[in-house]
Amino acid sequence: MTAPKAASAQRKTTSVAAGAAVLAPRPPMGWNSWNSFATTITEAQARETAAIMRAKLLPFGYDVFTVDIQWYEPAASSYTYNARPTPALDGYGRLIPAPNRFPSSADGSGFTRLARDVHAMGMKFGIHLMRGIPRLAVEKNLPILGTTYRAADVADRSSICAWNPDMYGVDMTKPGAQAYYDSVFALYAGWGVDFVKMDDMSRPYDAHAPEIEGAHKAILATGRPMMLSLSPGETPVVRGAHVREYAQMWRISDDFWDDWGMLEAQFTRLENWNPWRRPGAWPDADMLPLGRLALGQRDTKFTRDEQRTLMTLWSIARSPLIMGGDLRHLDAPTLALLTNRAVLAVNQASTDNQPHFVADGTRIWSARPEDAPGDRYVALFNTGDQPKEVGIALNQLQWPGTARVTDLWSGAALGRVSGRLVQQLPAHGAGLYRLTA
């Protein structure tokens, strides 16, 4: 395959926009409805959840509230999709909230009121969007706003999502194609949307690259600083230069759930993506499947040690922190896991994040605190099935002499070490430490 090419004029536009203001200068933090509500969230549930998020998570930096997939589908009911969906559309083939689920949209105002109220809570409002144009819009051959073209003129009926029946792809070589995406993002910008998780984008990457660029261009045209998050993965690492030009977040894997094998696999993916991370461009290891999940049917399968490993890895590798569990059932241990300020500082305010490869069955990362670049953050992971000692020589951290060690999870001072930092860790467990002189 050859790398996708962007027009030089568009690259200049991107650079100008980036120079004016970097979107997502730190890894986004927030909540998303997928892990707990699937396709089914209603306005009442969204408002209840947003109020809990404001009270319990916003003080710690979680500020992006996102309604995930099929908010436009009146009959959405589970993690599966209706074979013949009937999405709510406006007269120009653009998805709008299903009024039976989001009654404040019944007058045609879309998510305007919900977004306004989320903003009033001090948070950003996000929505999920599938790549392409609704199949129903193509069947009806609805007009494209501001043009003489219609949905059938721009649809690529051969470009379909393997797991969702809502959309056809948009053939970006066709007249009217960019105008369609421009109209979509203009509508959502008018509602007050701050964040768009755009699905069926990152795989297969090269086939969808023109639509990635089209969505980016449409966002710039709105003048609203909307973050673009591409999903699902696995985004190919060799396309790192391209993806970080056009999105603020991109998934490094398929959907991540509460399974140790999936968690262990994210170590290698985050290591591979490490060179491509920069302010405004964040490799995304996916949402945090913690607490109550799956339409209330169960709690997370991760053990307490695995949950700490998850949060430690996402923090030291600076993945976005997007809680997926049902906040209406947020228990004290999960809340404590999500709101440890010392750990969150590693995610939000560290530099020189890097893995160290020292022993089989272990993973080790280090970073420098922004507030004291001479200090070190060190994350130790035991990926084995038995308790073991995990350690690293201080000289591998370019650390001279001895170091005072603080356990960031407990806040405990562990005294001074010389030569080597070593800790006993449980199976599938992790520790996160700060070294100071």
Phi and psi in degrees as a GROMACS rama.xvg file:
@    title "Ramachandran Plot"
@    xaxis  label "Phi"
@    yaxis  label "Psi"
@TYPE xy
-105.976  152.168  THR-2
-67.7906  140.27  ALA-3
-63.1544  143.173  PRO-4
-112.343  136.249  LYS-5
-104.888  149.766  ALA-6
-62.1322  141.855  ALA-7
-61.9882  -34.4554  SER-8
-63.2271  -38.4991  ALA-9
-69.1475  -36.9339  GLN-10
-62.0976  -37.6277  ARG-11
-65.0425  -40.6583  LYS-12
-61.2143  -43.3403  THR-13
-60.1146  -45.2658  THR-14
-64.7786  -40.8686  SER-15
-61.6237  -45.2884  VAL-16
-62.3812  -41.6725  ALA-17
-65.9765  -36.76  ALA-18
-68.1966  -31.5716  GLY-19
-70.407  -43.9051  ALA-20
-166.403  123.873  ALA-21
-80.47  118.593  VAL-22
-71.9735  142.613  LEU-23
53.0113  60.5498  ALA-24
-65.1002  -19.9251  PRO-25
-127.019  160.791  ARG-26
-56.4028  125.862  PRO-27
-57.6375  145.951  PRO-28
-128.428  140.723  MET-29
176.831  -152.972  GLY-30
-138.32  145.161  TRP-31
-135.144  145.014  ASN-32
-81.5493  -11.006  SER-33
-62.3604  -50.7515  TRP-34
-61.3482  -27.0083  ASN-35
-108.853  -31.8599  SER-36
-111.925  -6.52543  PHE-37
54.7167  -126.846  ALA-38
-92.6741  4.14354  THR-39
-102.998  -1.98548  THR-40
-59.1037  140.283  ILE-41
-107.905  170.268  THR-42
-62.3557  -41.2439  GLU-43
-61.5623  -43.2572  ALA-44
-66.4467  -39.5912  GLN-45
-62.8687  -44.1093  ALA-46
-66.109  -41.1009  ARG-47
-62.3244  -44.018  GLU-48
-66.7166  -41.7268  THR-49
-61.404  -38.1345  ALA-50
-65.1532  -38.9911  ALA-51
-66.7398  -42.1694  ILE-52
-60.221  -44.0111  MET-53
-58.8087  -43.2301  ARG-54
-74.4033  -39.8543  ALA-55
-105.705  -28.7818  LYS-56
-113.9  -33.5356  LEU-57
-56.4791  -39.3136  LEU-58
-59.4026  -16.0039  PRO-59
-105.161  5.15127  PHE-60
108.931  -6.22869  GLY-61
-77.7175  105.855  TYR-62
-130.574  4.11043  ASP-63
-107.591  111.346  VAL-64
-101.219  118.46  PHE-65
-124.68  128.728  THR-66
-90.2959  117.104  VAL-67
-83.4231  -160.155  ASP-68
-56.2423  146.181  ILE-69
66.1204  35.4427  GLN-70
-65.3687  -12.6577  TRP-71
-95.8578  -2.6564  TYR-72
-99.8798  110.184  GLU-73
-61.0846  -30.8244  PRO-74
-103.56  15.3448  ALA-75
-59.8371  137.278  ALA-76
-142.366  -10.6949  SER-77
-167.184  -159.824  SER-78
-84.4271  -1.96033  TYR-79
-102.979  164.294  THR-80
-115.654  142.224  TYR-81
-64.8764  133.501  ASN-82
-63.6006  -32.6621  ALA-83
-123.361  76.818  ARG-84
-70.0431  154.484  PRO-85
-124.631  72.1165  THR-86
-65.9215  151.965  PRO-87
-74.5567  128.676  ALA-88
-129.812  154.313  LEU-89
-90.5857  -173.612  ASP-90
-73.0361  -5.249  GLY-91
-114.82  21.9383  TYR-92
74.6804  21.7623  GLY-93
-104.052  137.962  ARG-94
-66.7945  135.943  LEU-95
-130.403  159.216  ILE-96
-62.1025  140.184  PRO-97
-66.2649  118.772  ALA-98
-67.4926  -21.6651  PRO-99
-70.9648  -21.602  ASN-100
-102.934  -29.0824  ARG-101
-126.714  79.2194  PHE-102
-61.9895  -24.4596  PRO-103
-68.0217  -11.113  SER-104
-92.9211  -2.25611  SER-105
-62.4337  -22.8555  ALA-106
-88.2049  7.31763  ASP-107
91.9185  4.60992  GLY-108
-86.0249  2.01314  SER-109
62.2845  -136.187  GLY-110
-91.4071  15.8344  PHE-111
-54.9824  -48.2856  THR-112
-70.5032  -42.1603  ARG-113
-64.2086  -43.9643  LEU-114
-62.2208  -42.7073  ALA-115
-58.9197  -42.9067  ARG-116
-72.6784  -33.8502  ASP-117
-65.6568  -42.2499  VAL-118
-60.4003  -39.6645  HIS-119
-63.9654  -23.2563  ALA-120
-80.0876  -5.02161  MET-121
90.6286  18.5746  GLY-122
-121.297  166.635  MET-123
-94.5223  154.215  LYS-124
-114.114  128.255  PHE-125
-124.352  153.216  GLY-126
-133.564  161.17  ILE-127
-96.0583  145.082  HIS-128
-143.113  131.151  LEU-129
-77.9877  147.149  MET-130
-59.7859  137.59  ARG-131
106.416  -156.56  GLY-132
-125.883  137.464  ILE-133
-58.1439  136.219  PRO-134
-59.4397  -34.7585  ARG-135
-64.1976  -36.1664  LEU-136
-64.8618  -35.5015  ALA-137
-70.8749  -42.8717  VAL-138
-59.6932  -39.1936  GLU-139
-83.2187  -12.1841  LYS-140
51.2975  54.8128  ASN-141
-71.6818  152.358  LEU-142
-71.7805  154.788  PRO-143
-97.5071  125.997  ILE-144
-52.2955  131.345  LEU-145
76.8099  9.72127  GLY-146
-135.081  173.972  THR-147
-94.7905  3.90558  THR-148
-91.7558  162.595  TYR-149
-127.691  168.119  ARG-150
-54.5172  -41.6059  ALA-151
-65.8347  -21.4928  ALA-152
-71.9977  -26.4219  ASP-153
-111.268  -12.4211  VAL-154
-73.2212  141.673  ALA-155
-108.531  96.8559  ASP-156
-67.8924  -15.1865  ARG-157
-84.8095  -11.2626  SER-158
-102.266  95.0134  SER-159
-127.042  154.529  ILE-160
-77.6712  136.888  CYS-161
-70.6244  -20.2772  ALA-162
-123.581  -1.91279  TRP-163
-138.752  133.136  ASN-164
-95.9419  13.9901  PRO-165
-77.7472  -33.1786  ASP-166
-129.975  157.178  MET-167
-104.154  154.134  TYR-168
-67.2172  165.52  GLY-169
-108.132  126.306  VAL-170
-81.7006  103.57  ASP-171
-71.6064  -5.62445  MET-172
-84.3718  -9.24423  THR-173
-88.0026  140.829  LYS-174
-58.6546  135.788  PRO-175
94.7636  -13.2139  GLY-176
-66.5334  -50.6944  ALA-177
-64.6402  -35.7957  GLN-178
-61.7092  -34.746  ALA-179
-64.6091  -50.5902  TYR-180
-61.9512  -38.5658  TYR-181
-58.0628  -42.1071  ASP-182
-67.6485  -36.928  SER-183
-63.7949  -51.2024  VAL-184
-72.838  -28.2099  PHE-185
-63.7457  -40.8981  ALA-186
-61.7272  -47.5437  LEU-187
-71.5166  -32.9993  TYR-188
-63.2314  -38.6118  ALA-189
-64.0791  -29.2337  GLY-190
-72.5371  -22.6926  TRP-191
101.12  23.2823  GLY-192
-72.1072  136.197  VAL-193
-110.432  -15.9286  ASP-194
-149.54  129.603  PHE-195
-125.122  116.423  VAL-196
-89.0804  108.804  LYS-197
-103.892  120.03  MET-198
-100.388  163.508  ASP-199
61.0812  33.7682  ASP-200
-104.885  -47.4552  MET-201
-82.0441  -7.68273  SER-202
-145.941  122.817  ARG-203
-76.1865  132.309  PRO-204
-65.3193  -51.2018  TYR-205
-64.6192  -33.3035  ASP-206
-65.6332  -30.9335  ALA-207
-101.427  -2.66819  HIS-208
-56.0715  -40.5708  ALA-209
-60.1912  -34.8606  PRO-210
-75.6813  -31.4528  GLU-211
-60.2644  -47.1901  ILE-212
-65.4313  -37.9843  GLU-213
-64.144  -41.3636  GLY-214
-65.0229  -43.0326  ALA-215
-59.5952  -46.3032  HIS-216
-62.4941  -39.9787  LYS-217
-64.8639  -39.2072  ALA-218
-63.5723  -44.9307  ILE-219
-59.2604  -37.23  LEU-220
-66.5126  -24.9784  ALA-221
-72.6568  -26.3151  THR-222
78.0823  -0.507313  GLY-223
-96.9051  135.294  ARG-224
-77.4033  76.7114  PRO-225
-92.2972  127.731  MET-226
-75.3181  142.154  MET-227
-114.362  122.542  LEU-228
-116.366  119.868  SER-229
-94.3183  138.813  LEU-230
-147.981  161.876  SER-231
-85.1866  -175.726  PRO-232
-94.0126  -167.901  GLY-233
-88.9402  115.727  GLU-234
-63.1595  132.379  THR-235
-71.2258  130.077  PRO-236
-59.0158  -32.84  VAL-237
-66.9746  -9.17711  VAL-238
-103.175  19.7413  ARG-239
-58.0534  -41.8212  GLY-240
-63.541  -37.2579  ALA-241
-72.8455  -50.1336  HIS-242
-64.702  -35.1932  VAL-243
-76.8085  -10.69  ARG-244
-79.8729  -25.2633  GLU-245
-116.976  -5.02369  TYR-246
-144.165  153.873  ALA-247
-88.1602  -23.4005  GLN-248
-143.161  148.682  MET-249
-150.24  140.914  TRP-250
-74.2894  137.488  ARG-251
-99.1556  -2.48757  ILE-252
-149.888  171.366  SER-253
-68.6425  -174.787  ASP-254
-53.7119  131.662  ASP-255
-100.376  128.035  PHE-256
-126.093  -176.977  TRP-257
-83.8393  72.2032  ASP-258
-137.529  128.384  ASP-259
-59.4054  -40.1249  TRP-260
-58.8199  -39.6048  GLY-261
-66.3435  -41.2017  MET-262
-64.7527  -44.1459  LEU-263
-61.722  -36.8416  GLU-264
-66.1808  -27.0496  ALA-265
-68.7842  -23.1039  GLN-266
-57.1621  -52.0327  PHE-267
-64.5835  -39.8211  THR-268
-63.7806  -43.5431  ARG-269
-67.0082  -35.5738  LEU-270
-62.0805  -43.5882  GLU-271
-66.8981  -33.5421  ASN-272
-86.1301  -7.6467  TRP-273
-52.984  -40.6453  ASN-274
-67.4271  -16.549  PRO-275
-96.2198  -7.45796  TRP-276
-75.7229  139.478  ARG-277
-158.611  163.607  ARG-278
-55.277  128.459  PRO-279
89.9829  -0.994597  GLY-280
-149.092  107.347  ALA-281
-125.788  112.872  TRP-282
-58.65  129.869  PRO-283
-110.928  112.662  ASP-284
-82.293  5.29419  ALA-285
91.033  177.606  ASP-286
-70.2008  164.813  MET-287
-94.343  104.084  LEU-288
-82.9318  75.5951  PRO-289
-119.64  154.601  LEU-290
74.9477  -143.555  GLY-291
-82.4915  130.375  ARG-292
-131.003  171.559  LEU-293
56.2438  61.1141  ALA-294
57.66  32.464  LEU-295
76.635  9.58958  GLY-296
-80.0954  -20.3559  GLN-297
-161.885  165.91  ARG-298
-96.6766  166.153  ASP-299
-54.5696  143.741  THR-300
-84.0884  -10.7606  LYS-301
-67.347  135.783  PHE-302
-69.0504  167.585  THR-303
-59.7397  -38.3217  ARG-304
-65.8671  -41.1328  ASP-305
-67.6628  -34.1856  GLU-306
-64.3606  -40.2706  GLN-307
-66.3318  -38.3221  ARG-308
-60.2592  -45.4629  THR-309
-56.5117  -52.5154  LEU-310
-66.8816  -34.616  MET-311
-67.2534  -44.7892  THR-312
-65.6754  -48.4939  LEU-313
-59.5128  -33.3184  TRP-314
-74.8206  -49.8869  SER-315
-70.62  -28.1551  ILE-316
-91.2346  -2.3056  ALA-317
60.4564  42.2756  ARG-318
-75.7194  149.235  SER-319
-52.7921  146.766  PRO-320
-110.811  96.9055  LEU-321
-118.733  105.953  ILE-322
-67.5148  136.308  MET-323
-111.285  -14.7316  GLY-324
-73.7242  162.703  GLY-325
-73.6126  110.133  ASP-326
-67.9334  -16.8281  LEU-327
-69.9316  -15.2028  ARG-328
-123.115  31.858  HIS-329
-72.7064  115.229  LEU-330
-89.6509  165.206  ASP-331
-61.6832  -44.0313  ALA-332
-62.6851  -38.713  PRO-333
-67.9333  -41.1342  THR-334
-61.0397  -42.4207  LEU-335
-63.0162  -38.4707  ALA-336
-62.8491  -39.0766  LEU-337
-79.8969  -17.7334  LEU-338
-122.809  23.6234  THR-339
-75.9274  109.223  ASN-340
-62.5324  -35.8445  ARG-341
-66.4834  -37.4091  ALA-342
-72.0494  -42.8765  VAL-343
-62.462  -30.7082  LEU-344
-63.5491  -32.0299  ALA-345
-63.8712  -43.1534  VAL-346
-67.5606  -41.7934  ASN-347
-91.2427  -23.6825  GLN-348
-145.079  59.5636  ALA-349
-135.496  160.756  SER-350
-137.194  171.133  THR-351
55.6783  35.6398  ASP-352
-68.8704  129.253  ASN-353
-156.57  146.175  GLN-354
-84.5834  154.976  PRO-355
-127.459  132.542  HIS-356
-108.436  103.359  PHE-357
-122.936  -21.7036  VAL-358
-164.179  148.111  ALA-359
-66.1481  147.572  ASP-360
76.6629  6.98427  GLY-361
-132.393  156.366  THR-362
-134.233  140.387  ARG-363
-138.168  133.479  ILE-364
-127.099  154.945  TRP-365
-137.406  163.963  SER-366
-159.438  171.706  ALA-367
-113.869  132.275  ARG-368
-66.0869  137.954  PRO-369
-60.9445  -36.0149  GLU-370
-78.7536  -10.7855  ASP-371
-157.995  79.4618  ALA-372
-59.7181  -16.5834  PRO-373
-77.3887  -17.8653  GLY-374
-80.4562  174.604  ASP-375
-136.079  140.393  ARG-376
-94.1363  138.472  TYR-377
-134.091  127.537  VAL-378
-111.505  124.53  ALA-379
-110.98  133.365  LEU-380
-129.247  133.473  PHE-381
-105.091  103.496  ASN-382
-89.7924  2.39058  THR-383
-82.8015  176.059  GLY-384
-94.5365  2.40707  ASP-385
-130.845  152.348  GLN-386
-58.6277  148.391  PRO-387
-162.37  162.895  LYS-388
-82.7907  135.568  GLU-389
-126.641  133.431  VAL-390
-156.905  170.197  GLY-391
-147.283  142.165  ILE-392
-69.5769  138.05  ALA-393
-61.5685  -30.8511  LEU-394
-69.1935  -19.6227  ASN-395
-74.069  -13.7546  GLN-396
-100.103  10.8249  LEU-397
54.022  43.6121  GLN-398
-109.971  117.588  TRP-399
-86.2948  142.312  PRO-400
72.2603  -149.442  GLY-401
-96.514  166.681  THR-402
-138.142  142.232  ALA-403
-88.3107  133.008  ARG-404
-114.194  130.886  VAL-405
-118.112  130.853  THR-406
-80.2343  113.608  ASP-407
-72.7486  -27.6369  LEU-408
-71.2283  -41.7736  TRP-409
-97.6838  -21.0913  SER-410
82.5157  0.558899  GLY-411
-75.4038  140.162  ALA-412
-82.1007  124.034  ALA-413
-100.837  7.76971  LEU-414
87.1813  -164.906  GLY-415
-104.396  147.257  ARG-416
-126.984  155.099  VAL-417
-136.311  141.996  SER-418
83.7689  -49.5088  GLY-419
-156.17  137.042  ARG-420
-95.0116  120.242  LEU-421
-134.409  136.322  VAL-422
-138.51  145.406  GLN-423
-83.3864  124.636  GLN-424
-124.012  144.846  LEU-425
-71.3024  167.349  PRO-426
-56.8719  135.678  ALA-427
59.3925  26.1858  HIS-428
-106.793  171.567  GLY-429
-148.318  156.497  ALA-430
-134.3  150.839  GLY-431
-133.798  126.971  LEU-432
-134.958  155.853  TYR-433
-118.486  128.343  ARG-434
-102.204  130.208  LEU-435
-130.692  159.078  THR-436
